[in-house]
Amino acid sequence: MTTASPLSDFASVLCILSVLLVPLAWVGLALINTGLGRARSASHSMLASLCAISVAALVYFLCGFAWQGYIGTVGYQFVAGGRGWNWIASGKFLMRGIAFDGSPASLAALLGMFSVGLAAMIPLGTGGDRWRLGAICGSTALLAGWTYPLFAHWVWAGGWLAQLGVDGALGRGFVDVGGASTIQAVGGLTALSIAWILGPRRGKYTVEGMPSAIPGHNSVLILLGCMLAAVGWIGLNIAGALLVTGIEPGRSVLTGMNTILSAAAAALMGAAITGIRFGKPDASLSANSWLGGLVASSAGCAFLVPAEAVVIGGIAGALVTFSVEWFELHLAVDDPSGAVSAHAIGGIWGIFCVGLFADFGGVGGAQGPPSAPGQWLAQLTGIATLVGFVLPMTYALNWLLNRVYPQRVAPEGERQGMDLYELGSGAYPEFLTHSEEFSQRKM
């Protein structure tokens, strides 16, 4: 059984500080989702973020971490091919038995609670302007209580994907430093499931099936969210590198640098592509590219040289820019926030790049040559698991929820706006209730 490596005092302090930066990624995603939606659903979008974070935290505390576990904890196994494959942890509910003293297990529990909240926020932008608040809470409970902890156990807690190196001689096993798969791809594939179940917004597609542009209402919120998200991502990647891969604290500098370089290259690539195609750069697609670069950096940020991070980010920016249009035009996926492209496509690309570029070089106790034979196959196995198992499972769970509690708001709610229909007030009341007052001249 794999055991966790103890952290030095300096590494523990650095890890705590890094974990505490992660909620800034919540703020960033909340602002991005809100800005890319309509003005009449802005309050609903922000409240949905708060509710998703709250439900995710409580459900993860109740049972999620018990099923995710941490490296060295006991798990259930099934035997296949003469080997035992660890598929789920057997911890105690309500996080009983964990000493919240700064130990690696306690830090993993805190990071997991923050991470599952981030994963739960990803589908919110996709379901914007038509996803009911109660359904959001129900879907989040499924994600935090089952889908996320199950896959996170496979990757981060000594599960069968992490053990592919030992059991299948595939490099170091599936590697994901900062959650490109566990957080981003899982959240992005959940967003795709929600988009299919909810269907497109009213007026998004013409009778002939051609998509119509429904631009976001506030690009300032979108771009501010990108900057705040970057700070949270740096904390997420450094904390993941310290806890999951056991890097020395000094390597956190490289991890942070690679994170920003990947995002920077992606944003510039998105701006360049949209500038060439449309005559002027598109703010929302450039923001999605920036986010896609952050996502792609997470998988291998501790094992890349900066030049490789730039290449990975630049390609991620191009993939996100074109995939937004591809999903909308060819698959009729109405995704107002571009979450499927930025998080699912960006995450999968980042995971694959670990097999192409990662240089382990003895980091985290690795032995032998820096390049791990078979690593690319381990990464492909993880990608196949995401697409072939996690996506159908999360779709089935949300489909069942939709049968019990319809997830899409009534047509009247879409016409009226989610703010007024579900909350009773709008985010910008002065533009509605006092409009006549400003148009009249006082005599």
Steps between C-alpha positions, in 0.01 A plus 500: 500500500632847409565723800508876523831680539516736799539869424773715646396795716566744218313284249203476739481879539535553126231239433259662749550843341453355152180317598359822646543670161271250325170677591611787276443260211138474625468877478652504155268233360196661661578834332575335165175301505300807599656729244446251218132466588213743456450800728158371607661188648805656667383473863383146440841408361687635803261340748526170310879516546460556872248215530715262294804568718293451815335176391831363371677576829232338716459189286876457467528530879221247548618224267716629214837493674420163654475356148790700359751437779866590495820321404556217746139466615314170474286441192285234339655294223390264228726233355561485125792348315644375823531852643296701746355823359416763761173667398361687802611599851337367813534800728263623769216739429508856638881493472527313827848385588679786324724714718466856373853590596664587170583140417494398132168320548335809652640724227371257238154515660501882491633513145240242397219707650616808310559300182159334492342843538698616197389196301138564596517857367613398153154384374326812631597716203395229256153484652471878521163673446303173527629275784284498813666575833360189669623281215844659526516398865388146418750459217778640720420245771544219246831643384642562848365181654593252228647601163781726623620290798492179297723633222717698742567178691615331181743783424606664827452239773681193372213370287538279196589779256780623725623142533531436126873552533533221758230264374534562127857632460361818343744770603412649838134417455241763413637840604295813566670757719235769544169344399476535123309171507354474850368857512497648152416209270248353745335841535513563125346164414229562759437832323462313169247266661303795636501672159356187336233454767389864517510567128583840345361832618192642334599685184848349482430302181296597197248271336777392261720406798750784467624648831433862584741709704387576857791705635585526867391816677822615672848443359660685794376232740629230264852641477521583870397142569785375280756690708362380832478143372871505416593567863282213617646272232855569612402397853318193371791380288763558768292331771432204272866470409605496866234256617463269201845484344720585797708767328753696700365846600747684278342345192183696577659794318509298178143380560368855534698623201373222277143574606516864396699438182245245381210738565682792336579306184142372482345846539720653231427210269126547552526875437710443187267238353185703560671815375592329173162331455269783608711807438518584872594293807205349685510564876292200607688248284834644610386461861398141434842439346672644808292265716582209268870576542467496877317169480755342264786606726363313800581147389877522469597845633767361735669289230527742207761750392355847434533474121283187505239680711484774235445244223235313701319824580511630144349181362241498779395852402450392139310186601265694725433769241405253227322248724256763629377549146513127423285401796250777427476449125536124454372351828239767586654538846394837638779583745485872594821487705705274271562271799496179296778631277710675765477232769432169325701554181769704674526242778524203265768676294701574815473139615626373165794742509636336814573193288665716234709746699525409869854462635479343846874495559488347849225734626288350773723199542493395135780266404662430166503718189307832493277380217270223624432230234129442452398829664305609194298178514420558868376849411289363213348247740393785726349691207313190384365454852374858507327481162389137514395473863472835682303675222234224466476468879454870568249525215301206639498644852379839381248340264351311795492822703321669212234229502434558870551877511495676161817703467394756241301803603152558358478703175367795698818498706715537191288784365490682831858430600630272773548789744137605509354153451697313768627779727238772466744783424760586239870571525467848346166638625587863428493428128150359529308666778635855458535523123210750461639715778822560309326568171278779633620859524418684820336837445 
